[in-house]
Amino acid sequence: MSLLSDLINIDLTDSTEKVIAEYIWIGGSSCMDLRSKARTLSGPVANPLKLPKWNYDGSSTNQATGEDSEVILYPQAIFKDPFRRGNNILVLCDTYTPGGDPISTNTRYNAAKIFNDPDVVAEEPWFGIEQEYTLLQKESKWPIGFPVGVSPPAQGHYYCGIGSDKIFGRDIVEAHYKACLYAGINHGGISSEVAPGQWEYQVGPSTGISAGDELWVSRYILKRIAEIAGVVVCFDPEPVQKGWNGAGAHTNFSTKTMRNEGGFKFIREAIEKLGLKHKEHIAFYGDGNERRLTGKNETANYNNFIWGVGNRQVSIRVGKDVEKAGKGYFEDRRPGSNMDPYLVTSMIAETTLLWKRM
């Protein structure tokens, strides 16, 4: 095994100028269907526009038929590869037909159009996403650290806890933290969450489309690390369904106007707009999210929209420090842990910055 490990960790920089590029994209089999494959490049590349396009068999990812299966990968963002290291890279791509049209599962395409709108660009939209997830045993799909079928002690002991009877999977979480920072992802921090084996990390603040890019690549890195560790990363919004807190992806948002003096007025106006479009938003905030948003366990009811200051039993929360400062940001607590960040961030930007109330 030591020889295998040595071979895997060979540093290529001293022996060749060639680099390995791992192309990553979102498949069509589920909302969290990440795929990747690698190719060799003749030398380092820093600009995604300088990278070659590539193709794959879309009939094997539920994105095309066997008779017309070719899907084209367009490189959009580059990150350092924490697994191969050296000059090797991770390449986030979106997906197109051979004719150049975005395929139906390419949500990045429309999100980029919204974030490139001059009115949105001028407001420099910042996002901070709190990604929650649960680590499960591979065979049983039960939270790590507990015998199969044996319910853990009641929640409340695990949140930001310490000790082997409360915390499970910290080695995976720490490895992910450092790997994301190495890759160039704006990873903001970690915490253990309310349920056993449940964790959270933050991505951001990131501007515009980069919030979605960074979150997807951070998910890819997490799943790769869990693959090495032999556990499963579960992004289901309600993985246990026995009265435990679910898993969300709370999305913090601000604009330049909100961050400036007097910005609280614009925070309120943005929240009012989001309330008027609650049904449109909630439909795209994660599969199975209605099982999580029950009005209990620090959530608002799926069908209702309420907001408040310092209150976590709401759709949108404003921090007391923001109210006191009269400027800042708000937290949309509705998105589930398996949400598509391209959809969620672009919808928030479009509703608050581009939608004109009649």
C-alpha positions in Angstrom: 0.0 0.0 0.0 2.9 2.4 0.7 4.1 2.0 -2.9 0.6 2.7 -4.2 0.4 5.8 -2.0 3.8 6.9 -3.1 2.7 6.6 -6.8 -0.5 8.5 -6.2 1.4 11.3 -4.6 4.1 11.7 -7.2 4.9 15.4 -7.8 5.0 15.8 -11.6 6.5 19.3 -11.6 10.1 18.1 -11.5 9.7 15.6 -14.3 7.3 17.1 -16.9 5.6 20.4 -17.8 2.4 18.5 -18.5 -0.5 18.9 -16.0 -3.7 17.0 -15.2 -7.0 18.8 -15.5 -10.0 17.2 -13.8 -13.1 18.4 -15.7 -16.1 18.6 -13.3 -19.8 19.0 -14.4 -23.3 18.5 -13.1 -25.1 15.4 -14.4 -28.8 14.8 -14.9 -29.5 11.8 -12.6 -30.3 13.8 -9.5 -30.0 17.3 -8.1 -26.6 16.4 -6.6 -25.2 14.5 -9.5 -21.6 15.5 -9.8 -19.4 13.9 -12.5 -15.8 14.3 -13.5 -13.0 12.9 -15.7 -9.4 13.9 -16.3 -7.2 14.8 -19.3 -3.6 15.8 -19.8 -2.6 19.3 -20.9 0.7 20.3 -22.4 1.3 22.9 -19.7 -0.2 25.1 -17.0 -3.3 27.1 -17.9 -4.7 29.9 -15.8 -7.6 31.2 -17.9 -10.6 28.8 -18.4 -11.2 30.4 -21.8 -7.8 29.0 -22.9 -8.8 25.4 -22.0 -10.1 23.0 -24.6 -13.7 22.1 -24.7 -14.4 18.4 -24.2 -17.3 16.0 -24.6 -18.9 13.1 -22.8 -21.7 10.5 -23.3 -24.8 12.3 -22.1 -26.9 9.1 -22.5 -25.0 7.8 -19.4 -25.9 10.8 -17.3 -29.6 11.1 -18.2 -28.8 14.2 -20.3 -29.1 12.8 -23.9 -30.4 9.9 -25.9 -28.1 7.1 -27.2 -28.8 8.2 -30.8 -27.6 11.7 -30.1 -25.5 11.4 -26.9 -22.7 13.9 -27.3 -22.7 16.7 -24.7 -20.0 19.4 -24.8 -18.1 20.7 -21.7 -17.3 24.4 -21.7 -14.7 25.3 -19.0 -15.9 28.1 -16.8 -13.7 28.2 -13.7 -10.3 26.9 -12.6 -9.3 25.8 -9.1 -6.1 24.2 -7.8 -6.3 20.5 -7.4 -5.9 19.5 -3.7 -5.7 15.8 -4.5 -2.9 15.8 -7.2 -1.5 19.2 -6.2 1.5 20.7 -8.1 0.3 22.5 -11.2 -2.7 20.2 -11.6 -6.2 21.8 -11.7 -9.9 21.3 -11.2 -12.0 22.7 -14.0 -15.6 23.5 -13.4 -17.6 23.2 -16.6 -21.2 23.7 -17.9 -22.9 21.7 -20.6 -24.0 22.3 -24.2 -25.2 20.6 -27.3 -22.8 20.2 -30.2 -24.6 23.2 -31.8 -23.7 25.4 -28.8 -27.1 25.6 -27.0 -27.2 25.0 -23.2 -28.8 21.7 -22.3 -31.8 21.7 -20.1 -29.8 20.9 -16.9 -27.4 23.7 -17.4 -28.7 26.2 -14.8 -25.4 28.1 -14.8 -26.1 29.6 -18.3 -29.2 31.6 -17.3 -27.7 32.5 -13.9 -24.7 34.0 -15.7 -27.0 36.2 -17.8 -28.6 37.6 -14.7 -25.3 38.3 -13.0 -24.0 39.9 -16.1 -26.9 42.4 -16.3 -25.5 45.9 -15.8 -28.0 46.7 -13.0 -26.9 43.6 -11.1 -23.2 44.1 -11.8 -23.4 47.7 -10.4 -24.8 46.4 -7.1 -21.9 43.9 -6.5 -24.1 41.2 -5.1 -22.4 39.2 -2.3 -23.5 35.7 -1.2 -22.5 33.6 1.7 -23.9 30.1 1.7 -24.1 27.9 4.8 -23.9 24.3 3.4 -25.1 21.7 5.8 -24.7 17.9 5.2 -24.9 14.6 7.1 -22.2 11.9 7.1 -23.6 8.4 6.8 -22.3 4.9 7.0 -21.8 3.5 3.5 -23.7 0.3 3.9 -26.6 1.2 6.2 -27.0 4.9 5.4 -27.2 5.6 9.1 -25.4 8.5 10.8 -21.7 7.7 11.4 -20.8 6.9 15.0 -24.0 5.0 15.9 -25.0 1.3 15.6 -27.6 0.7 12.8 -31.1 1.3 13.9 -30.1 2.6 17.3 -31.3 6.2 17.7 -28.7 8.5 19.1 -29.3 10.5 22.3 -31.6 13.5 21.7 -30.2 16.4 19.7 -28.7 19.3 21.6 -25.5 17.6 22.6 -23.9 17.8 19.2 -24.0 21.5 18.1 -20.5 22.8 18.2 -19.7 19.9 20.5 -16.4 18.4 21.7 -15.6 14.8 22.4 -15.8 11.3 20.8 -19.3 10.7 22.2 -20.6 13.8 20.4 -18.5 14.5 17.3 -18.2 12.1 14.4 -16.2 12.7 11.2 -14.1 15.7 12.2 -11.1 14.3 10.3 -13.2 14.5 7.1 -14.4 18.0 7.9 -10.9 19.3 8.7 -9.5 17.7 5.5 -12.2 19.3 3.5 -11.6 22.7 5.1 -7.9 22.8 4.2 -8.5 21.3 0.7 -11.0 24.0 -0.2 -8.6 26.8 1.0 -5.8 25.1 -1.0 -8.1 25.0 -4.1 -8.8 28.7 -3.9 -12.4 28.4 -2.6 -13.5 31.2 -0.3 -14.2 28.8 2.6 -15.5 30.7 5.6 -15.5 28.2 8.4 -17.0 25.0 9.9 -19.2 23.9 12.8 -20.8 20.7 13.9 -24.6 20.9 13.7 -27.6 20.0 15.8 -27.9 16.3 14.6 -25.2 13.7 15.1 -22.8 13.4 12.1 -24.2 16.7 10.7 -21.9 19.5 9.8 -21.9 22.9 8.2 -19.3 24.8 6.2 -19.6 28.3 4.7 -18.6 29.5 1.3 -18.3 33.3 0.8 -18.7 36.1 0.7 -18.5 35.5 -3.1 -19.7 37.8 -5.8 -22.3 36.9 -8.4 -21.8 33.6 -10.3 -18.7 32.7 -8.4 -20.8 31.8 -5.4 -22.4 28.9 -7.3 -19.1 27.9 -8.9 -17.3 27.7 -5.5 -20.1 25.9 -3.8 -20.3 23.2 -6.5 -16.5 22.6 -6.4 -16.5 22.5 -2.6 -19.2 19.8 -2.8 -17.1 17.9 -5.3 -14.1 18.1 -3.0 -16.2 16.9 0.0 -17.6 13.9 -1.9 -14.1 13.0 -3.1 -12.7 13.1 0.5 -15.7 11.0 1.8 -15.0 8.5 -1.0 -11.5 8.1 0.3 -12.8 7.8 3.9 -15.5 5.2 2.9 -18.5 7.2 4.1 -21.4 8.8 2.3 -22.2 12.6 2.2 -25.9 13.1 2.4 -27.4 16.4 1.2 -31.0 15.4 1.8 -32.9 18.2 3.6 -34.4 15.7 6.1 -32.1 12.7 6.2 -33.4 11.1 9.4 -37.1 12.2 9.7 -37.4 11.4 13.4 -37.8 14.9 14.8 -34.2 15.9 14.1 -33.2 19.2 12.6 -33.0 19.0 8.8 -30.1 20.2 6.7 -30.3 23.5 4.9 -28.2 25.8 2.8 -29.0 29.2 4.3 -28.1 31.9 1.8 -26.8 35.3 3.0 -27.2 38.1 0.6 -26.2 41.8 0.3 -25.8 44.4 -2.3 -23.6 47.5 -2.3 -26.6 49.7 -1.5 -27.5 47.4 1.5 -24.0 47.6 2.8 -23.8 51.4 2.6 -25.1 53.8 5.2 -28.9 53.7 5.3 -28.9 50.3 3.7 -31.5 48.8 6.1 -34.3 50.5 4.1 -33.2 48.6 1.0 -32.9 45.3 3.0 -36.6 45.7 4.0 -37.6 46.4 0.4 -35.7 43.4 -0.9 -37.3 41.1 1.7 -40.8 42.5 0.8 -40.1 41.6 -2.9 -39.0 38.1 -1.9 -42.2 37.6 0.1 -44.3 38.5 -2.9 -42.5 35.8 -4.9 -42.3 33.2 -2.2 -44.1 30.5 -4.2 -41.9 30.9 -7.2 -38.7 30.8 -5.1 -39.6 27.9 -2.8 -40.3 25.6 -5.7 -36.6 25.8 -6.7 -35.1 25.8 -3.2 -34.3 22.0 -3.1 -35.9 18.6 -3.7 -37.8 17.3 -0.7 -37.4 20.6 1.1 -41.1 20.6 2.2 -40.1 17.7 4.6 -37.7 20.1 6.3 -39.7 23.3 6.4 -42.4 22.3 8.9 -42.5 25.4 11.1 -40.5 23.4 13.7 -36.8 22.9 14.4 -35.7 26.5 13.5 -37.7 26.7 10.2 -40.8 28.5 8.9 -43.6 26.5 7.2 -42.9 25.7 3.6 -46.1 27.5 2.5 -45.7 30.6 4.5 -43.4 33.6 4.3 -42.4 35.5 7.4 -39.3 37.4 8.4 -37.9 38.8 11.6 -34.9 40.2 13.4 -32.8 37.7 15.4 -35.5 35.0 14.9 -34.6 31.6 13.4 -38.1 30.3 13.1 -38.6 32.5 9.9 -38.2 32.4 6.2 -35.7 35.3 6.2 -33.7 36.4 9.2 -32.0 39.8 9.8 -29.3 39.9 12.4 -29.7 42.2 15.4 -26.3 43.6 14.6 -27.6 44.5 11.1 -30.6 46.2 12.6 -28.4 48.2 15.0 -25.9 49.2 12.3 -28.7 50.2 9.9 -27.0 48.3 7.1 -25.6 44.9 6.1 -27.3 41.7 4.8 -30.1 39.2 5.3 -30.2 35.4 5.5 -32.7 33.5 3.4 -33.2 30.4 5.5 -35.5 28.6 3.1 -33.0 26.8 0.7 -32.5 23.1 1.4 -29.1 21.5 1.6 -29.4 20.0 -1.9 -30.4 23.3 -3.6 -28.8 24.4 -6.9 -26.8 27.5 -6.0 -27.1 28.8 -9.5 -30.9 28.8 -9.3 -31.1 30.2 -5.7 -28.5 33.0 -6.0 -29.7 34.1 -9.5 -33.4 34.1 -8.3 -32.5 36.2 -5.3 -30.6 38.7 -7.5 -33.3 38.8 -10.1 -36.2 39.3 -7.7 -34.4 42.0 -5.5 -32.6 43.9 -8.3 -34.4 43.4 -11.6 -38.0 42.7 -10.8 -40.2 45.8 -10.9 -43.3 45.6 -8.8 -46.4 46.8 -10.6 
